[in-house]
């Protein structure tokens, strides 16, 4: 999937995303693992990047509001995404791209 296909699948409203929010490119180096867990995608991040990851998730909640963005910082940095199967496929590709 190319970038435009991913955005269409995720049903993102980029106009709602704060312009100064961290981007996918900024958080990809912090990704430690990506795993499908039933109807969810779980992404683990380097806790040292907590501020950047948190800023990214807050922005994504605004522009991709049809997706569940559950960030748990109690035991590392775990993002649990709830979405349709096709959205999870797109998100898995997005977070797995180096």
Secondary structure as GFF3:
##gff-version 3
##sequence-region A 1 98
A	DSSP	alpha_helix	3	10	.	.	.	ID=ss1
A	DSSP	three_ten_helix	14	16	.	.	.	ID=ss2
A	DSSP	alpha_helix	24	28	.	.	.	ID=ss3
A	DSSP	beta_strand	31	37	.	.	.	ID=ss4
A	DSSP	beta_strand	40	45	.	.	.	ID=ss5
A	DSSP	three_ten_helix	47	49	.	.	.	ID=ss6
A	DSSP	alpha_helix	50	63	.	.	.	ID=ss7
A	DSSP	beta_strand	68	72	.	.	.	ID=ss8
A	DSSP	beta_strand	77	82	.	.	.	ID=ss9
A	DSSP	alpha_helix	85	96	.	.	.	ID=ss10
###
